[in-house]
């Protein structure tokens, strides 16, 4: 496990960017680069992280960074890896630097799913990090395939009839593992040492790996910027976002939760769920609790845990 | 020394790519381009090339991977057609804007709907403003020659733009011809491997593809336009260099019979061989007709084209795509706007032909020439005709 005194003081993701106060995505990027060191190449899907960190002529990135479009961070990385390999065969550098692709949940769960799937199937040596803020925050909080049931967004409003998004969140890690990759994990900006340890571990894998990191968005989730880490931690302590990993066929629960809190405690902290506390939608909270319980049981089972 | 080999257009393009020391090929199958990629995959399987072949899951990812590879510093080749080119559309602009010298063969094919796998130019014309250098081959020999030349043009320091080499689907892509190919050594002398230099480089990190606001975006676009305009000179330089090694003369356009012609026909691609044959037959009977074949479509060779038009009384412009709702076909619109600023007075008519692989035969072309020879004055309304269609 990474410990604080081992971390480099050097920042590879520089301050001065235009991310909002309390932005989880920028924390996820900064931590990942502290773990990776500077011998990496980054590709970035269009999204908050891309647009707020590189307004020309400024850049926060002290590593080579490439953005081409929204749905293709993984495909762009495939080409970079191929170029390093081919050029090595005719006298170029023998070492292919690890490639990290950053994409939000829109760029991963939705529009980038095909290019991610293709890259995982082809087996490129790359780490794909999805920073999940559970909606299209860059364009103004529209629902994605990752937005949880019941969350209000600007395309899944809490109306008089509908209680926010009717559908449920996709299982990104399950989809990723189904490609036969060696390493996949969830992580959270609240558990920095777990996340950074996973980045290091993923970069050691000879092939593709995926990290799904929960990155709260104060604007979209409607909470105080100072509460980002607290709310991310609550997501795990209420069992809403379990932290686990998959490594060569074995699952491991990384953050045990001996005294889980009700999911209501997580929902209550955010404006996007405030309508669920009105009498007309009160049954939704139980539905979400049922989903959380079933998902937790499934993950405990995968991890071979009988209880936490 | 060159040898004559029997190759289809697709095979000829693959052979040229093999002789081009390509580092990365990322491609996705689509008729009638498929043979190019299949053939190249065979070279990879046999260890005849050092290329990293990335067999992607879509054309969008094909060009995305090509862009990633090109930005790293690799020499990159791909091929597509029709719907595949349409799916790449977003990335076409990004390839040219990030100044990636990618070479892409396009086996021109009609666009759906209805789905049709045969030749026309709707695919590339739909992307004509994407900032790519666009050349059109008349036959398999030209497809081979242009593929080799395309890398040399694209990678010039003052160009650094992608090039599409267009060959008509089936008519060229699947027709076998005896073509002259360079010896590998000669090809390598003409086109050495791209010098090893990393642009995406952890030792010298740079940010590529940063967000741009109104303060800077316009300047990038202006520089891009300047580079594309400059590239016509690069095309001529490369053609001279290639001519010296191959004995085959290229440039931005080719002409036939213009020394005394009253009427000429201008167009792109495989049809121009048929046009020249029709002109030859008519000239035997004393008709003063000629032809202009454009090799280069973007950047549009205005100056060279105008030079060929002096002395003509009438010009027929052949368009193998339909610009729905526009006053004329795409090529005709370009020629009309080129002529507007000159004193040249010649009658212009526009023929839309060959959509979805419909044949354009010698008698059809002779009839078009005869009509133009008879025509005494420019009609007041626009003169656009669809030839070879049941109406």
Interface residues (C-beta under 8 A of the other chain):
Chain A: X38 X39 X40 X41 X43 X50 X51 X54 X55 X56 X57 X58 X59 X61 X62 X63 X64 X65 X66 X67 X68 X69 X71 X72 X75 X76 X77 X78 X79 X80 X82 X83 X84 X85 X86 X87 X89 X90 X91 X92 X93 X97 X114 X115 X117 X118 X121 X122
Chain B: X21 X23 X24 X26 X50 X51 X52 X54 X55 X56 X57 X58 X60 X61 X64 X65 X66 X67 X68 X69 X70 X71 X72 X73 X74 X76 X90 X91 X94 X98 X193 X196 X198 X200 X201 X202 X205 X206 X207 X208 X209 X210 X211 X212 X213 X216
